Amino acid sequence: MTSRDAAAETAFGPMVLAAIEHNEPPDRRLVDDDLAESFLPNRFRLLVRCTRVAAVRRAVIAAADRSGPGLWASIACRKRYIDERLSDPLNDTDAVVVLGAGLDTRSCRIARHSTMPVFEVDQQINVDRKQAVLRRTLGEVPSSVRLVGVDLERGQVMPALRAQGYDTRARTFFSRAPLTPFPDAVRATLTQLDGAAEGSKLIFSYIRQDFIDGTDLYGARSVYRRFRQRRAVWKSGLVPEHVGELLADHGWRLVEQAGPSYYRDTYIRPTGRPLAASPLEWTVFAER
């Protein structure tokens, strides 16, 4: 399996998590996504249905947390963080671009109440999969959703978007899946977005560089073995203190970074669940 194929396979994990979270009572959910289960292949939908039983659900979440301490909460909270920033009433947005969309449901949830164009950019293998999923679950691809097949490692994002009707003058909300699959993925993505209009927003997540380097494993040795040593799916990271400078070099201003303490205080504590967020992953919110 190539690194790009391995990265494509990671499309399933966050959606399984979101679907299982939806089986929690509303006041205990870390993220609310009622489409997640229906977007999954049969084998994963069966697992999700089993977790409608509270004891099974607790066991699955506990097993996941033992395998990757804190990653369950971090992934769920990151999805919720993006949803909240995108739905902020003060957020003036003309278009949404989801880079590395995978099976994410956000575009379809937006299409329920808005005709705002949403462009999903991903490897062609994931675009083909997504088209099949949307036809199976919704009957068709929503008219406001455009699926754009681009190799995010080597392709040119802006020309591909323009070919699908994207207006480069649009104030755009850009969202990028965790920027780890390719070397220098953050810098490459920022370079791709150099033509973004003033007033645009950008959210992306990254893994800490000291974890990528192996100098601090943050108690997640099994995660390091899985994603750095066995398949090396995670290839790049950032130092939190240097993020603002990197963004400024590409014309973006850092608004905030959300990490484990933010997720704990904002999302986890109100649920009363005994979960902790991982220190490995951080989420950046920036504006043009």
Sequence and secondary structure as in RCSB ss.txt:
>XXXX:A:sequence
MTSRDAAAETAFGPMVLAAIEHNEPPDRRLVDDDLAESFLPNRFRLLVRCTRVAAVRRAVIAAADRSGPGLWASI
ACRKRYIDERLSDPLNDTDAVVVLGAGLDTRSCRIARHSTMPVFEVDQQINVDRKQAVLRRTLGEVPSSVRLVGV
DLERGQVMPALRAQGYDTRARTFFSRAPLTPFPDAVRATLTQLDGAAEGSKLIFSYIRQDFIDGTDLYGARSVYR
RFRQRRAVWKSGLVPEHVGELLADHGWRLVEQAGPSYYRDTYIRPTGRPLAASPLEWTVFAER
>XXXX:A:secstr
  HHHHHHHTTHHHHHHHHHHTTS GGG SS  TTTGGGS HHHHHHHHHTTSHHHHHHHHHHHHHHSTTHHHHH
HHHHHHHHHHHH TT   SEEEEET TT  HHHHHHTT    EEEEE HHHHHHHHHHHHHHHSS  TTEEEEE 
 TTTS HHHHHHHTT  TTS EEEEE  S SSTTHHHHHHHHTTT  TT EEEEEEEBHHHHHTS  TT HHHHI
IIIIIS      B GGGHHHHHHHTT EEEEEE HHHHIIIIIGGGT      SSEEEEEEE 
